[in-house]
Amino acid sequence: MSNSYYSYEPSKGHGLPHDPFNAIVGPRPIGWIASQSQSGALNLAPYSFFNAFNYIPPIIGFSSTGFKDSVSNIAQTKAFTWNLVTFDLAQQMNATCAPVPPEVNEFELAGLTPMASSVIEVPRVAQSKVSFECKLSQMIQLQNAAGEKISTWLTLGEVVAVHISQELLKDGIYNTAQADHLLRGGGPADYFRITPEQLFKMPRPK
């Protein structure tokens, strides 16, 4: 085992070509978040700081550096959808990363179709094989260890409806590997896939 480490304090800089933090905490699921302003303008954006935070009720969340359009819309309407990014949607997801003005509809920009949700007003991505309809539960401005507010907002939403493509249910069990999830890695452009080759089973101790 190597006993040589590269060490640094983040507040003083990492001294590397690219910040390794994103690569270490990863690969991460992608929060492909659809939102809608009070006036009806649609927004679709991917967030790599995303995950699930509670089981019952199901709560998911994403973190946004800056009070971006997604956060602003959700603050107004208290609702959003999460849409699964699979390998076949990689290019469309990447297109929704574009830094465009609030009035630009990323659904149209990426050639995607908005589909009506069943519980909330915000649409989901028709091409996505799994979507969650979410109602805002908390929006938290993060702070550092000294208690100082930083320009990052954590948005948490309770999942109130789930839509799963029937092709991904095998004997009633969701097949993650078959879905071909796309995950965000480190570096400026690194992504990973979940395919059947990565699957192994390890039952919990009894």
C-alpha angles and dihedrals in degrees: 000000000000116000094189116101136180104225132185142156110241093219088061096045132262099250093218132117090252132015106262095204095089091048094049094049093054171219088337133191113252122244102216097187125193117195138167132212122230088258090056100256110150126224130186121185138159121233120192094194092076138122149136117278107177137028106203108054093019110238126183129181146187133198123225124197100219129009093282130179093272093054093044092050094047091048087056102042102024092224143088142159129234116212126196116243112216127180093263089059096047096109094046091049090050091051090058089060090073114122098239132156119271093255092062112099108222091197088065093038092057097037093248130145123233112223122199116254121226102226108019133043096238112095126230129224108272092206093055115099093214130030135176124206108213137191117206112258101169140358113196129185105217124231135197128245090274090058094251117144115243129200095258128103127202111208117197124190135185112232106235099171134022127200119193127178108244090229090069095056113088112184086339094306122116111244106216095179094052091052091061096220117207116223132193118240133183128285124055095290111014121134134166136204131219108222133162091266091070095052121112130156127230116172117214118254114266 
